[in-house]
Amino acid sequence: MYFAEDIVRGYGVVDSGSYEFVEEYSEGLVQACSWIGEIIKVLGVGFNGTILICLFLHCFLRKYGTQSTEVSLPTYLQRNKCALILVVNLCIIDLASVVVLYFILPALLSTELSPAETCAWKITAFCFINLGTTLSTFYLAFERWIKIAHFERHGRIFTKCTSVLLILSVWLSTLSYCAVAYVLTAKNSSSSSWLCRTTALTSSSFLLIKPCLVIAMAIVMFILYGDIIAKFWLLKHRNEKFRKRQIDNCRGGTILDVFPSRNLFKGLKEENIFEKINPVKLVGFKTCQHSQCKIKRMDSSLGKNHYETNLRKVFRYLKDSKYVLCILAAFFFSWIPWILTYLTDFILVRTDYFHHKTTTMCGNFSDVNMERLLLKIQAEIQNEELVESLDNITNDDTDHNTVCAALVKVYEDATLDLVTRLYFTSG
């Protein structure tokens, strides 16, 4: 891909796993990312734009359209304006992410920029997409948890002012972090900025804040949604248990067994037996007949659930919770694999794993000489897509081990670049 085959074989780089991965999967992954990017560009603009238009149209018609009769509802069932504001903000930041990624960033990268500036713009765009979307989704999940699990406190916590402050915190924190990330990355002069391997940059410690923050918010968000699902299952189990007891008591016992036993004559005043009382009509037969019909209908619908196994009950509960589970699965597979890959690569770089691996393959070498040679190789690759010879790059005093280490480093960065691009596109 970058070097002629005789160069790679001459320095023994062909035996490294990164070379095999780049040569075998680079072309397919690049094409797949390109196709997925075009699809996401159309769907991102169309989907988020349609949602925003429908929401604004709905608000406009409610405010200026024909006023319908308002139904008096309890506090916990009234319209939730805070959730609507947070959903609109999530759609706006998703739409802005698509515009930044597929329209603004390619326009910036088309100009003459240094490798450090190019890497800085890429990192800034990805920080905006990742951090803004995650913060908006986290605030929306927290609002849903308060609304469902603690609905009596929702009105006091999530006011219109609170929603505006949360939205401002999303935009201010995201833009501030992106600005600092750009300034720190643009000053980097190492060879890792050529393919933008963020874990090997001088600003990697600051860039580590974002994935750690996203992981923490994702864990909290999974706990909140898990609590919502647990409360839903508990309520569903209580309702089914009550209905089963009601059916069993109506089959062979008395309906009084359904309710707690208590003194029904407590607090009643004494009656005069000589007082004239209006005649009472006996309607027991009709009531009994109606109850029997009603019980039969309940029995026919819940007969199979009465002896339901625990495994089937779990599957049924999971089916009822499928929408929440789909949301969690989509968020997990969009961001978490890339974050885990980033953290793993960061740990391996900090523990000198790749340095020891390269030393085992190439022998002892100087990191300073390898870095200088690597910058020359990268400049040659930018001028010529395929390097046929290293005579213009190496000198007579350049040892074999340093050249081997530089070639291995090129393919290591290319491997991480392909993996990051794949997860970046998926996210």
Secondary structure per residue as TSV (DSSP state, phi and psi in degrees):
chain	resnum	aa	ss	phi	psi
A	1	M	-	360.0	-53.3
A	2	Y	-	-98.9	-32.1
A	3	F	B	-127.2	157.7
A	4	A	-	-67.1	155.6
A	5	E	H	-65.9	-33.2
A	6	D	H	-67.8	-30.7
A	7	I	H	-68.8	-44.4
A	8	V	H	-64.7	-41.9
A	9	R	H	-72.0	-33.5
A	10	G	H	-66.1	-31.9
A	11	Y	T	-101.4	6.8
A	12	G	T	73.9	16.9
A	13	V	G	-77.1	-17.2
A	14	V	G	-63.8	-21.0
A	15	D	G	-83.3	-8.7
A	16	S	S	-77.9	146.2
A	17	G	H	-68.8	-30.1
A	18	S	H	-66.8	-36.6
A	19	Y	H	-64.5	-45.1
A	20	E	H	-62.2	-40.5
A	21	F	H	-64.8	-45.2
A	22	V	H	-65.1	-44.6
A	23	E	H	-68.7	-32.4
A	24	E	H	-88.6	-36.3
A	25	Y	H	-116.0	-5.1
A	26	S	H	-63.9	-46.7
A	27	E	H	-64.7	-43.2
A	28	G	H	-66.9	-40.8
A	29	L	H	-68.0	-38.7
A	30	V	H	-64.6	-42.9
A	31	Q	H	-66.1	-40.9
A	32	A	H	-63.3	-43.1
A	33	C	H	-64.3	-35.8
A	34	S	H	-65.9	-44.6
A	35	W	H	-65.7	-44.5
A	36	I	H	-63.2	-37.6
A	37	G	H	-63.1	-40.6
A	38	E	H	-66.2	-38.5
A	39	I	H	-66.4	-44.3
A	40	I	H	-65.9	-34.0
A	41	K	H	-62.2	-42.1
A	42	V	H	-72.8	-46.9
A	43	L	H	-67.7	-38.4
A	44	G	H	-63.2	-46.1
A	45	V	H	-69.6	-44.7
A	46	G	H	-67.6	-45.8
A	47	F	H	-67.7	-52.0
A	48	N	H	-67.6	-36.3
A	49	G	H	-64.8	-40.3
A	50	T	H	-64.6	-41.5
A	51	I	H	-62.9	-44.8
A	52	L	H	-63.8	-42.1
A	53	I	H	-63.2	-43.2
A	54	C	H	-64.8	-39.8
A	55	L	H	-66.3	-44.7
A	56	F	H	-67.0	-36.2
A	57	L	H	-66.6	-38.9
A	58	H	H	-63.3	-44.7
A	59	C	H	-66.0	-38.5
A	60	F	H	-65.4	-43.8
A	61	L	H	-67.7	-34.2
A	62	R	H	-69.2	-32.0
A	63	K	H	-85.6	-39.7
A	64	Y	H	-113.3	-5.7
A	65	G	S	-82.8	-168.8
A	66	T	-	-67.2	125.4
A	67	Q	-	-77.5	123.1
A	68	S	-	-90.2	165.3
A	69	T	-	-69.0	122.7
A	70	E	-	-77.5	133.8
A	71	V	-	-94.8	133.3
A	72	S	-	-74.9	116.8
A	73	L	-	-121.5	156.7
A	74	P	-	-62.4	167.5
A	75	T	G	-62.0	-40.6
A	76	Y	G	-78.1	-4.4
A	77	L	G	-112.1	2.6
A	78	Q	S	-75.8	166.5
A	79	R	-	-62.5	138.1
A	80	N	-	-102.5	97.5
A	81	K	H	-74.5	-29.6
A	82	C	H	-64.2	-44.1
A	83	A	H	-63.6	-37.6
A	84	L	H	-63.6	-41.6
A	85	I	H	-64.3	-42.2
A	86	L	H	-67.6	-36.6
A	87	V	H	-66.3	-41.8
A	88	V	H	-61.9	-41.6
A	89	N	H	-64.3	-39.1
A	90	L	H	-63.6	-42.2
A	91	C	H	-65.3	-39.6
A	92	I	H	-65.7	-44.0
A	93	I	H	-71.9	-30.1
A	94	D	H	-68.2	-41.9
A	95	L	H	-64.3	-41.0
A	96	A	H	-64.9	-34.5
A	97	S	H	-64.1	-42.0
A	98	V	H	-64.4	-41.8
A	99	V	H	-64.4	-43.1
A	100	V	I	-65.1	-42.8
A	101	L	I	-72.9	-42.0
A	102	Y	I	-108.7	-3.7
A	103	F	I	-126.0	-52.3
A	104	I	I	-75.0	-46.4
A	105	L	H	-62.2	-46.8
A	106	P	H	-59.9	-33.7
A	107	A	H	-67.2	-37.3
A	108	L	H	-70.8	-38.8
A	109	L	H	-75.6	-14.2
A	110	S	T	-74.3	-17.2
A	111	T	S	-83.0	169.3
A	112	E	-	-76.7	106.8
A	113	L	-	-128.4	154.1
A	114	S	-	-75.6	161.2
A	115	P	H	-57.5	-35.8
A	116	A	H	-67.3	-41.3
A	117	E	H	-68.6	-38.6
A	118	T	H	-62.0	-45.5
A	119	C	H	-63.4	-37.8
A	120	A	H	-63.7	-41.3
A	121	W	H	-67.8	-37.9
A	122	K	H	-63.9	-45.0
A	123	I	H	-65.1	-39.5
A	124	T	H	-62.5	-43.9
A	125	A	H	-64.0	-41.9
A	126	F	H	-70.4	-35.6
A	127	C	H	-63.2	-40.1
A	128	F	H	-63.3	-43.9
A	129	I	H	-67.2	-50.1
A	130	N	H	-69.5	-51.6
A	131	L	H	-70.8	-42.4
A	132	G	H	-64.1	-45.3
A	133	T	H	-66.0	-41.0
A	134	T	H	-66.9	-43.0
A	135	L	H	-62.5	-43.8
A	136	S	H	-63.9	-43.2
A	137	T	H	-66.1	-37.5
A	138	F	H	-65.5	-45.3
A	139	Y	H	-63.0	-38.8
A	140	L	H	-66.9	-39.0
A	141	A	H	-66.2	-39.1
A	142	F	H	-65.3	-39.0
A	143	E	H	-65.2	-39.8
A	144	R	H	-65.0	-38.5
A	145	W	H	-66.2	-43.1
A	146	I	H	-64.1	-40.6
A	147	K	H	-65.5	-36.9
A	148	I	H	-92.1	-46.3
A	149	A	H	-83.7	-32.1
A	150	H	S	-136.1	62.6
A	151	F	H	-66.2	-24.5
A	152	E	H	-70.5	-19.8
A	153	R	H	-100.6	-6.1
A	154	H	H	-61.8	-43.4
A	155	G	H	-64.4	-29.5
A	156	R	H	-82.4	-28.8
A	157	I	H	-88.4	-52.8
A	158	F	S	-98.7	84.6
A	159	T	-	-93.7	177.5
A	160	K	H	-65.4	-36.4
A	161	C	H	-65.6	-39.7
A	162	T	H	-62.9	-42.0
A	163	S	H	-62.9	-41.7
A	164	V	H	-64.7	-41.3
A	165	L	H	-64.3	-39.2
A	166	L	H	-64.3	-41.0
A	167	I	H	-66.1	-41.8
A	168	L	H	-62.9	-38.6
A	169	S	H	-64.9	-35.8
A	170	V	H	-61.8	-51.3
A	171	W	H	-70.6	-42.5
A	172	L	H	-67.2	-45.3
A	173	S	H	-66.0	-39.2
A	174	T	H	-66.6	-48.2
A	175	L	H	-66.7	-37.1
A	176	S	H	-65.1	-44.9
A	177	Y	H	-64.0	-40.7
A	178	C	H	-64.4	-39.4
A	179	A	H	-65.1	-44.3
A	180	V	H	-66.0	-40.0
A	181	A	H	-62.6	-38.9
A	182	Y	H	-66.3	-44.5
A	183	V	H	-62.5	-44.3
A	184	L	H	-69.9	-37.4
A	185	T	H	-76.6	-34.2
A	186	A	H	-66.3	-21.9
A	187	K	T	-84.2	-5.3
A	188	N	-	-72.9	137.5
A	189	S	-	-122.6	12.9
A	190	S	S	-81.9	169.5
A	191	S	G	-73.2	-16.4
A	192	S	G	-69.1	-18.3
A	193	S	G	-75.7	-11.3
A	194	W	T	-64.9	-49.1
A	195	L	T	-103.6	11.0
A	196	C	T	57.3	54.1
A	197	R	-	-84.3	95.9
A	198	T	G	-65.4	-27.6
A	199	T	G	-72.4	-16.2
A	200	A	G	-106.6	5.5
A	201	L	S	-80.4	164.1
A	202	T	T	-69.7	-23.1
A	203	S	T	-94.3	17.4
A	204	S	H	-65.8	-30.8
A	205	S	H	-65.1	-40.1
A	206	F	H	-71.1	-39.3
A	207	L	H	-67.5	-19.0
A	208	L	T	-70.5	-18.3
A	209	I	H	-62.0	-41.1
A	210	K	H	-64.4	-53.5
A	211	P	H	-62.2	-34.9
A	212	C	H	-65.7	-39.8
A	213	L	H	-66.1	-40.3
A	214	V	H	-65.9	-40.7
A	215	I	H	-62.5	-43.9
A	216	A	H	-63.1	-45.0
A	217	M	H	-66.5	-35.8
A	218	A	H	-65.1	-41.3
A	219	I	H	-63.6	-45.5
A	220	V	H	-62.8	-39.7
A	221	M	H	-65.8	-39.9
A	222	F	H	-64.3	-37.3
A	223	I	H	-65.7	-41.6
A	224	L	H	-63.9	-47.4
A	225	Y	H	-67.5	-32.8
A	226	G	H	-64.6	-38.4
A	227	D	H	-66.0	-37.8
A	228	I	H	-62.3	-46.6
A	229	I	H	-65.1	-39.1
A	230	A	H	-63.6	-42.6
A	231	K	H	-66.2	-36.4
A	232	F	H	-65.5	-43.7
A	233	W	H	-65.8	-39.0
A	234	L	H	-64.3	-43.3
A	235	L	H	-64.9	-40.1
A	236	K	H	-65.1	-39.8
A	237	H	H	-66.2	-39.6
A	238	R	H	-65.0	-42.1
A	239	N	H	-64.0	-42.9
A	240	E	H	-66.9	-38.2
A	241	K	H	-64.8	-40.8
A	242	F	H	-64.3	-42.4
A	243	R	H	-67.7	-35.6
A	244	K	H	-65.3	-43.4
A	245	R	H	-63.2	-37.3
A	246	Q	H	-65.0	-40.7
A	247	I	H	-67.6	-44.8
A	248	D	H	-61.5	-41.5
A	249	N	H	-69.3	-34.3
A	250	C	H	-75.6	-19.9
A	251	R	H	-75.2	-50.7
A	252	G	H	-132.9	-4.3
A	253	G	S	-120.0	-149.1
A	254	T	-	-116.0	150.2
A	255	I	G	-68.0	-16.7
A	256	L	G	-69.4	-18.8
A	257	D	G	-71.2	-17.2
A	258	V	G	-71.1	-33.0
A	259	F	S	-103.4	157.3
A	260	P	-	-62.6	140.2
A	261	S	-	-71.0	138.7
A	262	R	-	-156.3	166.0
A	263	N	-	-78.4	110.4
A	264	L	T	-76.5	-16.9
A	265	F	T	-100.6	8.7
A	266	K	T	-73.9	130.5
A	267	G	T	88.4	-0.6
A	268	L	-	-83.7	142.8
A	269	K	-	-86.6	157.1
A	270	E	-	-70.2	145.5
A	271	E	-	-106.3	149.7
A	272	N	-	-86.5	119.6
A	273	I	T	-72.4	-18.0
A	274	F	T	-92.5	-1.4
A	275	E	S	-74.1	139.5
A	276	K	-	-73.6	128.2
A	277	I	-	-117.8	139.1
A	278	N	-	-62.9	141.6
A	279	P	-	-62.0	145.1
A	280	V	-	-104.6	132.3
A	281	K	-	-90.8	135.6
A	282	L	-	-85.8	114.7
A	283	V	-	-122.4	22.3
A	284	G	H	-63.4	-36.3
A	285	F	H	-65.8	-43.9
A	286	K	H	-67.2	-41.4
A	287	T	H	-64.3	-42.4
A	288	C	H	-64.2	-41.6
A	289	Q	H	-63.4	-41.2
A	290	H	H	-65.3	-39.1
A	291	S	H	-66.7	-39.5
A	292	Q	H	-63.2	-41.1
A	293	C	H	-64.2	-41.4
A	294	K	H	-66.4	-39.2
A	295	I	H	-66.8	-36.1
A	296	K	H	-65.6	-38.7
A	297	R	H	-65.6	-40.8
A	298	M	H	-65.4	-38.5
A	299	D	H	-67.4	-38.0
A	300	S	H	-68.9	-30.4
A	301	S	H	-85.3	-24.4
A	302	L	H	-115.9	11.5
A	303	G	H	-65.9	-39.0
A	304	K	H	-75.4	-24.3
A	305	N	H	-79.7	-15.9
A	306	H	H	-66.8	-35.9
A	307	Y	T	-113.0	32.5
A	308	E	-	-73.5	139.5
A	309	T	-	-77.0	161.1
A	310	N	H	-65.9	-34.4
A	311	L	H	-65.7	-44.7
A	312	R	H	-64.9	-34.9
A	313	K	H	-64.9	-40.4
A	314	V	H	-63.7	-43.9
A	315	F	H	-63.3	-37.6
A	316	R	H	-68.1	-38.8
A	317	Y	H	-66.7	-39.2
A	318	L	H	-64.9	-36.0
A	319	K	H	-65.5	-39.2
A	320	D	H	-68.9	-22.9
A	321	S	T	-103.6	21.8
A	322	K	H	-65.6	-31.6
A	323	Y	H	-69.0	-44.1
A	324	V	H	-64.9	-41.4
A	325	L	H	-65.2	-35.8
A	326	C	H	-66.4	-38.5
A	327	I	H	-62.7	-46.2
A	328	L	H	-64.7	-41.4
A	329	A	H	-65.3	-41.2
A	330	A	H	-64.5	-42.6
A	331	F	H	-65.9	-40.2
A	332	F	H	-63.3	-50.3
A	333	F	H	-76.0	-13.6
A	334	S	H	-80.9	-39.2
A	335	W	H	-118.7	-39.7
A	336	I	H	-62.6	-42.1
A	337	P	H	-59.0	-41.9
A	338	W	H	-65.0	-41.5
A	339	I	H	-64.6	-41.9
A	340	L	H	-64.2	-37.8
A	341	T	H	-64.2	-42.4
A	342	Y	H	-62.6	-46.8
A	343	L	H	-64.3	-39.7
A	344	T	H	-63.7	-45.2
A	345	D	H	-65.9	-36.8
A	346	F	H	-62.7	-43.5
A	347	I	H	-66.1	-40.7
A	348	L	H	-66.3	-37.2
A	349	V	H	-68.4	-42.2
A	350	R	H	-69.2	-28.8
A	351	T	T	-91.1	7.8
A	352	D	T	60.1	33.7
A	353	Y	H	-65.8	-45.7
A	354	F	H	-69.2	-31.9
A	355	H	H	-66.3	-44.3
A	356	H	H	-66.1	-36.9
A	357	K	H	-65.5	-41.6
A	358	T	H	-68.1	-37.2
A	359	T	H	-63.5	-39.1
A	360	T	H	-64.1	-36.1
A	361	M	H	-82.4	-42.1
A	362	C	H	-106.1	-19.3
A	363	G	-	99.6	-175.6
A	364	N	-	-71.4	140.9
A	365	F	-	-151.4	165.5
A	366	S	-	-94.4	127.8
A	367	D	H	-65.3	-36.5
A	368	V	H	-66.8	-45.7
A	369	N	H	-66.2	-37.6
A	370	M	H	-65.1	-37.3
A	371	E	H	-67.2	-42.3
A	372	R	H	-63.4	-45.0
A	373	L	H	-64.3	-36.1
A	374	L	H	-66.9	-37.3
A	375	L	H	-64.0	-38.6
A	376	K	H	-66.6	-40.3
A	377	I	H	-64.8	-41.6
A	378	Q	H	-64.8	-38.7
A	379	A	H	-65.0	-37.0
A	380	E	H	-68.3	-38.4
A	381	I	H	-66.8	-35.3
A	382	Q	H	-66.1	-34.2
A	383	N	H	-78.4	-40.9
A	384	E	-	-124.2	124.4
A	385	E	S	-62.0	-32.7
A	386	L	S	-125.8	119.6
A	387	V	B	-83.5	116.4
A	388	E	-	-87.1	-26.7
A	389	S	-	-149.7	151.7
A	390	L	S	-106.1	14.3
A	391	D	T	-66.5	-33.7
A	392	N	T	-78.3	-10.0
A	393	I	T	-104.7	-46.5
A	394	T	-	-88.1	156.2
A	395	N	-	-112.2	178.8
A	396	D	T	-68.6	-28.4
A	397	D	T	-89.4	2.7
A	398	T	-	-80.6	119.9
A	399	D	-	-81.2	163.9
A	400	H	H	-64.9	-39.5
A	401	N	H	-64.1	-38.6
A	402	T	H	-66.1	-42.4
A	403	V	H	-64.4	-41.7
A	404	C	H	-61.8	-43.6
A	405	A	H	-64.7	-38.2
A	406	A	H	-64.8	-41.8
A	407	L	H	-65.4	-41.1
A	408	V	H	-62.4	-39.7
A	409	K	H	-64.4	-36.0
A	410	V	H	-61.5	-45.8
A	411	Y	H	-74.4	-28.9
A	412	E	H	-64.4	-46.1
A	413	D	H	-64.4	-37.2
A	414	A	H	-66.0	-37.8
A	415	T	H	-63.2	-48.3
A	416	L	H	-65.5	-31.5
A	417	D	H	-66.0	-40.5
A	418	L	H	-66.8	-44.1
A	419	V	H	-64.4	-43.5
A	420	T	H	-65.0	-39.5
A	421	R	H	-64.8	-37.2
A	422	L	H	-65.7	-49.1
A	423	Y	H	-69.3	-32.3
A	424	F	H	-62.5	-44.8
A	425	T	H	-66.0	-43.0
A	426	S	H	-62.9	-42.6
A	427	G	-	-64.4	360.0
